């Protein structure tokens, strides 16, 4: 059984604005999310390829993925 408090990478965003919009959408669905690298983005934000990582709890992943697909299709990786 997976530990429900494990976090898993949901998506990446190119900038703080994109990350904030996604976090708001997740929050509206009751999903807590965590950003990694958001403070670095103020320093490295102009570097091509630099991305902010958005994590959610594993237990919220499927629901979060639906929010992502419906609201932010451009952030969904082409698998």
Secondary structure, 3 states (H helix, E strand, C coil): CCCCCCEEEEEEECCHHHHHHHHHHHHHCCCCEEEECCCCHHHHCCCCCCCEEEEEEHHHHHHHHHHHHHHCHHHCCCC
